Amino acid sequence: MIVAEARKLVGVWYDPLQGYLNNIGGRAGFIVCMDVPTIAYRNAGASIRRLLEADYRAHPGHYGKRDGNPGDPYFDRRARNLYSYCKHNGCLDEDGPPEPGDVVFMSRSRSGWISHIALVSSVETSGTYRVIEASRDDWYATREEDGERMFARGWIFRGFGRPLGRSTRKS
């Protein structure tokens, strides 16, 4: 259901202001990368915002000073906050393969902040996968494409996350 909801976002324009200037772009219907999993999970019945807010109340040290906090309108729209949640709650997989509905975390350097996220839409038996992502790379419309395309644009893989927990795959 999460993937079906994410696919409904294909073609939605990316917010060139990235939520800044009082979220003018978001109010106009544009989205940023983190909105793909947030909207897909929400429309499938799970709230990433509530997960992050509950984890922040229990473990504020998991989040950096510049990551905001609950009440900040961008707290649940930062890919690095979902990464922190997954990392500290046992739902980050740095090896793969992913499963549909997982998120892919990326940064521009091996030790840099997580600054991009996409949602895994399908996985082949070979381990290759497709994603749905909103990005200003290449063009500004949300799209579904091969996962390797993100890395060809300079993104560095930092892990797969499953915000709602693990299934039967290896830990």
N, C-alpha and C positions, 0 to 999 in steps of 0.2 A: 504494500500500500504506500510506503514511503517513496519508493521509486516512481510509482504512478503519479503521486502528487508532485514530485520534482519535475517529471516530464511535462506537466502542465505549465511550467515556467519557461520552457524553451521558447525563445523569441522575445522574451521580456527584455527591455533595454537595461543596460548597466548604468548605474548612477555615476556620472563623471565627477560629481562633487563628493562622492564616497560618504554620503551622510552628513557632510559638513554644511555649514551655513543654515543651521536649524533644520536640517534634513529636508531641504527644498526638493531634492530629487526623489527621495522616498515618498514624500507627500504627493508627488506627481506620478507615482507608480513605478519608478525605477528601483532596481535592487543592486545590492553589493554581493560579493561572493558568499558571505556568511548567511545571507537571506535564503539561499537555496536550501541548505539543510534545515534552517529554522522554520521556514514556511512548510517544507515537505513534512517534517516531523509533526509540526502543529496540526496541519490538516489531516494527518494520519492518527491524531489523538494523543500525541506526546509533546510536552513543552520543554524545549531546551532552556528557555528562560528560567522555568521553575527548577530544573536540575541545577543550573549554575547558581541561582540564588540560594538554594538549600545548601549546596556544597560550600558556598562562600560563608554562610552563617556558621557552618560547622568547622571550616578550615580556611579562614581568611588568608593565612600564610601561603596558600597554594597560588595566590594571585599577586602579581606585582603591583607596585604603587601606581604605575601608569596604566594599569589595565582597567581602572574604574572599579565600581562596586554596584551592588543592586541599587536601583533608583536612578543610576546614570542611564540615559536613554540608549547608550551604545554598549553597555556592559555585555549584553547577550549577542551583540553584533560583531564581536571581536573573535576572530578565529583562534587567537592565542588563548583566550579564556576557555573555549571548548577543549583545546589541546591540554591545558592545565587540568581540567576536569578529568579527561580521559587518562592522562598520565598518572594522576594521583588516585584514581578509582579503579585501576586494573583493567581498563578497557582500551588501552593503547597497544597496538601490535606494530612493531617496527620491521617485521619481516613479510607478513602476508602469507598466502594470497588473501585478498579482501573478499567480502561477500556483498551482494547488492544491499544498499542502505547504509553501508559504512561510509565514513568520510575520509578523505585523503588530506593530510596536513602538509603544507609546503612553506618553504622560506627561500630567500634569495642567497643564503649562505648556510653552511653546516651548523654554525652556532648562532645564527640570527634569529630574530623573532619569527614566530609563525605568522605569516602575513597573507596566506592564501589557503582556501579550502574548496574542495569540490565533493560531490556526492557520487559514490559508485553506483552505476545504473545496471551493469551486467558484468559477469565474469565468465571467461571461457575456461575450459578444462586445462588449457595450457597456463593459466594464471594471468593472461592478459585481461584487461578490463576497460570498460568505457565509463565515462563520468559525465555528469551534468554540472556545468560551471557557469558562473557569471563572472566575466572578466573584461577588462579593457584591452587585453592583449589581442592582437589580430583584428577583432571587430568588437563592437559594444553590445551585441545581443547574447543573451543566455543561450547556450548550445549543449548538445550531447556529442561527445567525440571520444576518440581513443585516449586513454590515460597518458600514453607516452607523448602526446602532443603538448601537454603542459610542461613536461621536462625538456622537450626540444626548445621551448621558449625561455629556458633558463631557470625554471623553478627546481628546487631541490627537495626530494622526498624526505619527509620527517616521520611518517607513520600513518597507519590506518586507525581510525577510532570508531568505536561502537558505543555511542552515548547511552544506549539502553541496556548495555551489558553484552556478554558473550553468548554464542550458541554453543554447538558441540565442537567447534574448531579448536585447534591447539592453542594453548595459552602463550 
